[in-house]
Protein backbone atom coordinates (compact mmCIF):
# COMPACT_ATOMS: atom_id res chain seq x y z
CA UNK A 1 0.00 0.00 0.00
CA UNK A 2 1.44 3.35 -1.08
CA UNK A 3 0.76 6.50 0.98
CA UNK A 4 1.17 10.11 -0.08
CA UNK A 5 -0.82 13.35 0.04
CA UNK A 6 -3.20 15.00 -2.38
CA UNK A 7 -4.71 18.50 -2.27
CA UNK A 8 -8.21 19.02 -3.67
CA UNK A 9 -9.79 22.48 -3.71
CA UNK A 10 -7.57 23.57 -0.83
CA UNK A 11 -8.11 20.42 1.28
CA UNK A 12 -5.07 18.20 1.83
CA UNK A 13 -5.76 14.49 2.26
CA UNK A 14 -3.55 11.54 3.08
CA UNK A 15 -3.80 9.23 0.08
CA UNK A 16 -3.51 5.47 0.57
CA UNK A 17 -3.58 3.41 -2.64
CA UNK A 18 -3.90 -0.36 -2.61
CA UNK A 19 -3.64 -2.54 -5.70
CA UNK A 20 -5.89 -5.57 -5.38
CA UNK A 21 -8.33 -7.80 -7.26
CA UNK A 22 -11.11 -5.30 -7.96
CA UNK A 23 -12.78 -4.48 -11.27
CA UNK A 24 -13.05 -0.74 -10.73
CA UNK A 25 -11.33 1.99 -8.74
CA UNK A 26 -13.00 2.40 -5.35
CA UNK A 27 -12.45 5.26 -2.92
CA UNK A 28 -13.45 5.85 0.70
CA UNK A 29 -12.94 8.96 2.79
CA UNK A 30 -12.08 8.35 6.45
CA UNK A 31 -11.51 11.68 8.16
CA UNK A 32 -8.60 13.22 6.27
CA UNK A 33 -7.52 9.94 4.69
CA UNK A 34 -8.57 8.92 1.20
CA UNK A 35 -8.31 5.13 0.81
CA UNK A 36 -8.25 3.97 -2.81
CA UNK A 37 -8.28 0.43 -4.16
CA UNK A 38 -7.42 -0.13 -7.82
CA UNK A 39 -7.01 -3.06 -10.22
CA UNK A 40 -3.41 -4.34 -10.35
CA UNK A 41 -3.06 -3.81 -14.10
CA UNK A 42 -4.56 -0.32 -14.35
CA UNK A 43 -1.97 2.10 -15.79
CA UNK A 44 -0.69 4.57 -13.22
CA UNK A 45 -1.44 7.52 -15.49
CA UNK A 46 -5.11 6.55 -15.68
CA UNK A 47 -5.28 6.08 -11.91
CA UNK A 48 -3.68 9.50 -11.36
CA UNK A 49 -6.43 11.03 -13.50
CA UNK A 50 -9.27 9.23 -11.71
CA UNK A 51 -8.20 9.79 -8.09
CA UNK A 52 -8.69 13.62 -8.00
CA UNK A 53 -12.16 13.24 -9.54
CA UNK A 54 -13.18 10.69 -6.91
CA UNK A 55 -11.68 12.78 -4.10
CA UNK A 56 -13.51 15.92 -5.22
CA UNK A 57 -16.80 14.02 -5.43
CA UNK A 58 -16.39 12.57 -1.94
CA UNK A 59 -15.44 15.93 -0.42
CA UNK A 60 -18.50 17.58 -1.97
CA UNK A 61 -20.75 14.85 -0.61
CA UNK A 62 -19.23 15.29 2.83
CA UNK A 63 -19.74 19.06 2.69
CA UNK A 64 -23.35 18.63 1.59
CA UNK A 65 -24.10 16.21 4.41
CA UNK A 66 -22.54 18.49 6.99
CA UNK A 67 -24.43 21.50 5.70
CA UNK A 68 -27.72 19.64 5.52
CA UNK A 69 -27.51 18.79 9.20
CA UNK A 70 -28.01 22.46 10.06
CA UNK A 71 -31.54 22.39 11.49
CA UNK A 72 -31.52 26.14 11.90
CA UNK A 73 -31.91 26.59 8.14
CA UNK A 74 -35.17 24.63 8.20
CA UNK A 75 -36.47 26.63 11.15
CA UNK A 76 -35.59 29.86 9.32
CA UNK A 77 -37.38 28.76 6.16
CA UNK A 78 -40.47 27.75 8.13
CA UNK A 79 -40.55 31.15 9.83
CA UNK A 80 -40.41 32.85 6.43
CA UNK A 81 -43.18 30.56 5.13
CA UNK A 82 -45.37 31.56 8.07
CA UNK A 83 -45.33 35.19 6.85
CA UNK A 84 -47.26 34.28 3.70
CA UNK A 85 -51.04 34.65 3.69
CA UNK A 86 -51.23 31.27 1.91
CA UNK A 87 -50.15 28.10 3.71
CA UNK A 88 -46.82 26.90 2.35
CA UNK A 89 -45.24 23.71 3.67
CA UNK A 90 -41.46 23.50 4.03
CA UNK A 91 -40.36 20.02 5.05
CA UNK A 92 -36.63 20.19 4.33
CA UNK A 93 -33.84 22.60 3.44
CA UNK A 94 -30.58 21.54 1.81
CA UNK A 95 -27.55 23.47 0.59
CA UNK A 96 -26.10 22.39 -2.72
CA UNK A 97 -22.47 22.65 -3.77
CA UNK A 98 -23.40 21.96 -7.41
CA UNK A 99 -26.27 24.43 -7.83
CA UNK A 100 -24.69 27.35 -9.66
CA UNK A 101 -27.30 28.77 -12.02
CA UNK A 102 -29.74 29.82 -9.29
CA UNK A 103 -29.61 30.93 -5.69
CA UNK A 104 -32.42 28.58 -4.75
CA UNK A 105 -35.33 26.38 -5.79
CA UNK A 106 -38.43 24.90 -4.19
CA UNK A 107 -39.95 21.50 -4.96
CA UNK A 108 -43.73 21.29 -4.69
CA UNK A 109 -43.48 17.50 -4.80
CA UNK A 110 -41.23 17.15 -1.76
CA UNK A 111 -41.88 20.56 -0.11
CA UNK A 112 -38.12 21.02 0.05
CA UNK A 113 -35.88 23.98 -0.64
CA UNK A 114 -32.42 23.72 -2.23
CA UNK A 115 -30.10 26.66 -1.74
CA UNK A 116 -26.74 27.69 -3.13
CA UNK A 117 -24.12 26.63 -0.56
CA UNK A 118 -22.51 30.08 -0.53
CA UNK A 119 -25.63 31.46 1.15
CA UNK A 120 -24.51 29.78 4.40
CA UNK A 121 -21.80 32.43 4.75
CA UNK A 122 -23.97 35.44 3.91
CA UNK A 123 -26.03 37.54 6.33
CA UNK A 124 -29.18 35.87 7.63
CA UNK A 125 -31.43 38.48 5.98
CA UNK A 126 -30.00 37.53 2.56
CA UNK A 127 -30.86 33.87 3.17
CA UNK A 128 -34.38 34.86 4.27
CA UNK A 129 -34.84 36.88 1.09
CA UNK A 130 -33.85 33.99 -1.16
CA UNK A 131 -36.22 31.68 0.72
CA UNK A 132 -39.04 34.21 0.40
CA UNK A 133 -38.36 34.54 -3.33
CA UNK A 134 -38.55 30.78 -3.89
CA UNK A 135 -41.67 30.33 -1.77
CA UNK A 136 -43.43 33.16 -3.58
CA UNK A 137 -43.14 31.11 -6.77
CA UNK A 138 -45.59 28.62 -5.27
CA UNK A 139 -48.21 31.36 -5.63
CA UNK A 140 -46.97 33.19 -8.75
CA UNK A 141 -44.98 31.17 -11.28
CA UNK A 142 -43.50 34.22 -13.01
CA UNK A 143 -41.87 37.51 -12.02
CA UNK A 144 -45.01 39.56 -12.51
CA UNK A 145 -45.87 42.69 -10.49
CA UNK A 146 -48.08 40.47 -8.33
CA UNK A 147 -45.10 38.24 -7.59
CA UNK A 148 -42.89 41.13 -6.50
CA UNK A 149 -45.71 42.63 -4.48
CA UNK A 150 -46.05 39.36 -2.55
CA UNK A 151 -42.30 39.08 -1.96
CA UNK A 152 -42.12 42.67 -0.74
CA UNK A 153 -44.99 42.01 1.67
CA UNK A 154 -43.17 39.13 3.38
CA UNK A 155 -39.55 40.26 2.99
CA UNK A 156 -38.56 43.61 4.53
CA UNK A 157 -35.03 43.28 3.14
CA UNK A 158 -35.92 42.66 -0.51
CA UNK A 159 -34.13 45.62 -2.10
CA UNK A 160 -31.08 45.38 0.14
CA UNK A 161 -30.62 41.65 -0.37
CA UNK A 162 -31.14 41.96 -4.13
CA UNK A 163 -28.39 44.59 -4.29
CA UNK A 164 -26.17 42.43 -2.05
CA UNK A 165 -26.52 39.36 -4.29
CA UNK A 166 -25.88 41.39 -7.44
CA UNK A 167 -22.69 42.69 -5.82
CA UNK A 168 -21.62 39.19 -4.82
CA UNK A 169 -22.22 37.91 -8.35
CA UNK A 170 -20.27 40.78 -9.90
CA UNK A 171 -17.35 40.28 -7.54
CA UNK A 172 -17.32 36.53 -8.08
CA UNK A 173 -17.22 36.99 -11.86
CA UNK A 174 -14.63 39.79 -11.73
CA UNK A 175 -12.31 38.63 -8.94
CA UNK A 176 -9.68 36.92 -11.12
CA UNK A 177 -9.46 39.88 -13.50
CA UNK A 178 -8.90 42.47 -10.76
CA UNK A 179 -5.32 43.59 -10.11
CA UNK A 180 -3.88 42.09 -6.89
CA UNK A 181 -3.65 45.50 -5.23
CA UNK A 182 -7.35 46.15 -5.81
CA UNK A 183 -8.29 42.68 -4.55
CA UNK A 184 -6.33 43.42 -1.37
CA UNK A 185 -8.15 46.75 -1.02
CA UNK A 186 -11.53 45.02 -1.29
CA UNK A 187 -10.70 42.71 1.59
CA UNK A 188 -10.24 45.83 3.72
CA UNK A 189 -13.23 47.80 2.48
CA UNK A 190 -13.86 51.12 4.26
CA UNK A 191 -16.80 51.70 6.57
CA UNK A 192 -18.99 54.01 4.48
CA UNK A 193 -21.09 54.96 7.49
CA UNK A 194 -17.97 56.10 9.31
CA UNK A 195 -16.86 58.12 6.28
CA UNK A 196 -20.22 59.87 6.12
CA UNK A 197 -20.00 60.83 9.78
CA UNK A 198 -16.54 62.28 9.20
CA UNK A 199 -17.82 64.28 6.21
CA UNK A 200 -20.62 65.75 8.29
CA UNK A 201 -18.17 66.70 11.03
CA UNK A 202 -15.99 68.51 8.49
C-alpha positions in Angstrom: 0.0 0.0 0.0 1.4 3.3 -1.1 0.8 6.5 1.0 1.2 10.1 -0.1 -0.8 13.3 0.0 -3.2 15.0 -2.4 -4.7 18.5 -2.3 -8.2 19.0 -3.7 -9.8 22.5 -3.7 -7.6 23.6 -0.8 -8.1 20.4 1.3 -5.1 18.2 1.8 -5.8 14.5 2.3 -3.6 11.5 3.1 -3.8 9.2 0.1 -3.5 5.5 0.6 -3.6 3.4 -2.6 -3.9 -0.4 -2.6 -3.6 -2.5 -5.7 -5.9 -5.6 -5.4 -8.3 -7.8 -7.3 -11.1 -5.3 -8.0 -12.8 -4.5 -11.3 -13.0 -0.7 -10.7 -11.3 2.0 -8.7 -13.0 2.4 -5.3 -12.5 5.3 -2.9 -13.5 5.8 0.7 -12.9 9.0 2.8 -12.1 8.4 6.5 -11.5 11.7 8.2 -8.6 13.2 6.3 -7.5 9.9 4.7 -8.6 8.9 1.2 -8.3 5.1 0.8 -8.2 4.0 -2.8 -8.3 0.4 -4.2 -7.4 -0.1 -7.8 -7.0 -3.1 -10.2 -3.4 -4.3 -10.4 -3.1 -3.8 -14.1 -4.6 -0.3 -14.4 -2.0 2.1 -15.8 -0.7 4.6 -13.2 -1.4 7.5 -15.5 -5.1 6.5 -15.7 -5.3 6.1 -11.9 -3.7 9.5 -11.4 -6.4 11.0 -13.5 -9.3 9.2 -11.7 -8.2 9.8 -8.1 -8.7 13.6 -8.0 -12.2 13.2 -9.5 -13.2 10.7 -6.9 -11.7 12.8 -4.1 -13.5 15.9 -5.2 -16.8 14.0 -5.4 -16.4 12.6 -1.9 -15.4 15.9 -0.4 -18.5 17.6 -2.0 -20.8 14.9 -0.6 -19.2 15.3 2.8 -19.7 19.1 2.7 -23.4 18.6 1.6 -24.1 16.2 4.4 -22.5 18.5 7.0 -24.4 21.5 5.7 -27.7 19.6 5.5 -27.5 18.8 9.2 -28.0 22.5 10.1 -31.5 22.4 11.5 -31.5 26.1 11.9 -31.9 26.6 8.1 -35.2 24.6 8.2 -36.5 26.6 11.1 -35.6 29.9 9.3 -37.4 28.8 6.2 -40.5 27.8 8.1 -40.5 31.2 9.8 -40.4 32.9 6.4 -43.2 30.6 5.1 -45.4 31.6 8.1 -45.3 35.2 6.9 -47.3 34.3 3.7 -51.0 34.6 3.7 -51.2 31.3 1.9 -50.2 28.1 3.7 -46.8 26.9 2.4 -45.2 23.7 3.7 -41.5 23.5 4.0 -40.4 20.0 5.1 -36.6 20.2 4.3 -33.8 22.6 3.4 -30.6 21.5 1.8 -27.6 23.5 0.6 -26.1 22.4 -2.7 -22.5 22.7 -3.8 -23.4 22.0 -7.4 -26.3 24.4 -7.8 -24.7 27.4 -9.7 -27.3 28.8 -12.0 -29.7 29.8 -9.3 -29.6 30.9 -5.7 -32.4 28.6 -4.7 -35.3 26.4 -5.8 -38.4 24.9 -4.2 -39.9 21.5 -5.0 -43.7 21.3 -4.7 -43.5 17.5 -4.8 -41.2 17.1 -1.8 -41.9 20.6 -0.1 -38.1 21.0 0.0 -35.9 24.0 -0.6 -32.4 23.7 -2.2 -30.1 26.7 -1.7 -26.7 27.7 -3.1 -24.1 26.6 -0.6 -22.5 30.1 -0.5 -25.6 31.5 1.1 -24.5 29.8 4.4 -21.8 32.4 4.7 -24.0 35.4 3.9 -26.0 37.5 6.3 -29.2 35.9 7.6 -31.4 38.5 6.0 -30.0 37.5 2.6 -30.9 33.9 3.2 -34.4 34.9 4.3 -34.8 36.9 1.1 -33.8 34.0 -1.2 -36.2 31.7 0.7 -39.0 34.2 0.4 -38.4 34.5 -3.3 -38.6 30.8 -3.9 -41.7 30.3 -1.8 -43.4 33.2 -3.6 -43.1 31.1 -6.8 -45.6 28.6 -5.3 -48.2 31.4 -5.6 -47.0 33.2 -8.7 -45.0 31.2 -11.3 -43.5 34.2 -13.0 -41.9 37.5 -12.0 -45.0 39.6 -12.5 -45.9 42.7 -10.5 -48.1 40.5 -8.3 -45.1 38.2 -7.6 -42.9 41.1 -6.5 -45.7 42.6 -4.5 -46.0 39.4 -2.6 -42.3 39.1 -2.0 -42.1 42.7 -0.7 -45.0 42.0 1.7 -43.2 39.1 3.4 -39.6 40.3 3.0 -38.6 43.6 4.5 -35.0 43.3 3.1 -35.9 42.7 -0.5 -34.1 45.6 -2.1 -31.1 45.4 0.1 -30.6 41.6 -0.4 -31.1 42.0 -4.1 -28.4 44.6 -4.3 -26.2 42.4 -2.1 -26.5 39.4 -4.3 -25.9 41.4 -7.4 -22.7 42.7 -5.8 -21.6 39.2 -4.8 -22.2 37.9 -8.4 -20.3 40.8 -9.9 -17.4 40.3 -7.5 -17.3 36.5 -8.1 -17.2 37.0 -11.9 -14.6 39.8 -11.7 -12.3 38.6 -8.9 -9.7 36.9 -11.1 -9.5 39.9 -13.5 -8.9 42.5 -10.8 -5.3 43.6 -10.1 -3.9 42.1 -6.9 -3.7 45.5 -5.2 -7.4 46.1 -5.8 -8.3 42.7 -4.5 -6.3 43.4 -1.4 -8.2 46.7 -1.0 -11.5 45.0 -1.3 -10.7 42.7 1.6 -10.2 45.8 3.7 -13.2 47.8 2.5 -13.9 51.1 4.3 -16.8 51.7 6.6 -19.0 54.0 4.5 -21.1 55.0 7.5 -18.0 56.1 9.3 -16.9 58.1 6.3 -20.2 59.9 6.1 -20.0 60.8 9.8 -16.5 62.3 9.2 -17.8 64.3 6.2 -20.6 65.8 8.3 -18.2 66.7 11.0 -16.0 68.5 8.5 
